[in-house]
Amino acid sequence: MRKSAFFILTFMSAILFSQKKWTLQECVNYAVENNLQVIETQFNQKIQDYNLSIAKRQYLPSVSGNVNNTASFGQGRDTFGRTGSNDNFSNSANVGADMLLFNHGKIEKNIRLNQFKVEAFQYDVERVKNDISLQIAQQYLSVLLNREVTTISKSALENAEKLYQRAKITTQVGTTAQTILAEAESALAREKLNVKTAEINTDRSLFSLAMLLQLPDYKNFDIQNVSVQDDIEAPLYTAAQILDKAFENQPQIKAAESRIKSAEAQTEITETAFWPTISANAGLGTSYFYLFNAGTDLTGSKINQSGFFKQYKDNFGQQVGVSASIPIFNKGITRLNVEQSKISEEIAKNALLLQKQEVLQNVQKAQFDAESNYESFVASREAEKSAKLALDFTEKSYNAGRATIYDLNSARNNYANAQGSVAQAKYNYLFSLKLLNFYAGIPLTL
């Protein structure tokens, strides 16, 4: 019964999954939660979280205990100089604690070092999520573009079908030549090919999006159709307006800044080697000793040995101590380590400059793409209007017998191409606009 219920639930889940049409936000949310690269980066962050916890626990004393058992066999001399069997058993037990009292703040500096590392890894996770989100958005728009191109191709196919049927009738009654029908049939075949190509491109873009999402069942994957209007506004921001916000909010910049602080903390930790280290220790211990053949004393009496618990009580002792380790000379290695650590600081600062340069170039490219794609979009719309007007005149001329079918097909091809150019320019501009707004701190939406 349980197996049947499990099978039914699994089957129903598969059906619901196949019927689901994903929104852009659902694609982004799924990707940032399940993408393997994101998961790997999150594991690295968790490792650093544990390193921070370990660093904080260094304030606590370390306590350890040990028990030793030793059995000895063979000849030996006693305190009276007599040689004889020295078979014995000894036992000792002790508990000790050590605690660091002073090391010029090394523990606190190590905690700060790991805190900065945790911050850097958190920003690394955020950056990977941003990269995945942008890839998802671009591929999502690619699907919508190919679907719009498919719609345009199907509309052209309908017109070609109507023209073919008309040419077929007029040719049968003898009002038009056979070549007119052949041209109409050829145009119909071309439009069928265009539709099939557009459908394949749509399926290919859906497959690519499913691969980005790392979905196991890509064949049943589908997204919601989003109506993207043609009246898209010009870019709201310029690179100069965005840069300060991008430098402030982009995770790669924040990660580089945290790594600079981490490198500086590492230098401070290295410098603590110039200072003495003072530790306190305390311990408790006792012991037990037993001779297997105790023998006799000088008077000939048998030597009596105390029992285990009595010896443990009699031999119980405590100790308290303070120790200091003072560096005097270590071949200048500490100073070299400090200089090496300062070079790491400069490397981290240079990495920040590289990240800022990368963000600057990305923002400037996004602005350039947004502005140029917007101009292309506006120009393509004007070209579409002209192509539509030319098609209308050609259709009227064809109906009036003043234009050939070749002229009509050419005008329709020009109009279909113009429509495709508008769709291409529109989605190119839409993505570049979303990218520019993303650097301005506006979330990805459609």
Secondary structure, DSSP 8 states (H G I E B T S, - for coil): -HHHHHHHHHHHHHHHHHH--B-HHHHHHHHHHH-HHHHHHHHHHHHHHHHHHHHHGGGS-EEEEEEEEEEE-SEEE-TTS-EEE--EEEEEEEEEEEEEEESSSHHHHHHHHHHHHHHHHHHHHHHHHHHHHHHHHHHHHHHHHHHHHHHHHHHHHHHHHHHHHHHHHHHHHTSS-HHHHHHHHHHHHHHHHHHHHHHHHHHHHHHHHHHHHT-S--TT--B------S-----S--HHHHHHHHHHH-HHHHHHHHHHHHHHHHHHHHHGGGS-EEEEEEEEEEEEEEESS--B-TTS-B-----HHHHHHHT-EEEEEEEEE----STTHHHHHHHHHHHHHHHHHHHHHHHHHHHHHHHHHHHHHHHHHHHHHHHHHHHHHHHHHHHHHHHHHHHTTSS-HHHHHHHHHHHHHHHHHHHHHHHHHHHHHHHHHHHTT-----
